[in-house]
């Protein structure tokens, strides 16, 4: 069994602090990337919703427009 001196323990303690700082930086960077993606997806969904509304209005206008294939019915009034 090896016995470690205090000098070797201090050498191992120093990188842990820098690793902890690096992990924090990476976490913040990943969080920023996720926020950018959420913002982009939200904008895309808003545009898609607007396009669906436009298509719905166009279809309603087309379906409720004048009927060209209808038969005109005339009534003859008796005197």
C-alpha positions in Angstrom: 0.0 0.0 0.0 1.4 3.4 -1.0 1.4 6.2 1.4 0.8 9.6 -0.2 2.5 12.7 1.2 0.7 16.0 1.6 2.8 17.4 -1.2 1.3 15.0 -3.7 -2.2 15.6 -2.5 -1.8 19.3 -3.1 -0.7 18.6 -6.6 -3.9 16.7 -7.3 -6.1 19.3 -5.6 -5.1 22.1 -8.0 -6.4 20.6 -11.3 -9.8 19.9 -9.7 -10.4 23.6 -9.2 -9.5 24.4 -12.8 -11.7 21.5 -14.0 -14.6 22.8 -11.9 -14.2 26.3 -13.5 -14.0 24.7 -17.0 -17.1 22.7 -16.3 -18.9 25.9 -15.4 -17.8 27.6 -18.6 -18.9 24.6 -20.7 -22.3 24.5 -18.9 -22.9 28.2 -19.5 -21.9 27.8 -23.2 -24.3 24.8 -23.6 -27.0 26.8 -21.9 -26.5 29.7 -24.2 -26.6 27.4 -27.3 -29.9 25.9 -26.0 -31.4 29.3 -25.5 -30.5 30.3 -29.1 -32.1 27.2 -30.4 -35.3 27.8 -28.4 -35.5 31.3 -29.7 -35.0 30.2 -33.3 -37.7 27.5 -32.9 -40.1 29.9 -31.4 -39.7 32.3 -34.3 -40.2 29.4 -36.8 -43.4 28.4 -35.0 -44.7 31.9 -35.1 -44.1 32.1 -38.8 -45.7 28.7 -39.4 -48.8 29.8 -37.4 -49.1 33.0 -39.5 -48.8 30.9 -42.7 -51.5 28.5 -41.6 -53.8 31.4 -40.8 -53.1 32.8 -44.3 -53.9 29.5 -45.9 -57.1 29.1 -43.9 -58.2 32.5 -45.0 -57.5 31.7 -48.7 -59.4 28.4 -48.5 -62.4 30.0 -46.8 -62.4 32.7 -49.4 -62.2 30.1 -52.2 -64.9 27.9 -50.7 -67.3 30.7 -49.8 -66.8 32.5 -53.1 -69.5 32.7 -55.9 -70.7 29.4 -57.1 -70.1 29.2 -60.9 -71.7 25.9 -61.5 -75.0 26.6 -59.9 -78.3 26.5 -61.8 -80.4 29.7 -61.7 -83.9 29.0 -60.7 -86.6 31.4 -62.0 -90.2 31.3 -60.9 -93.1 32.2 -63.1 -95.8 34.2 -61.4 -99.4 33.4 -62.4 -101.7 36.3 -63.0 
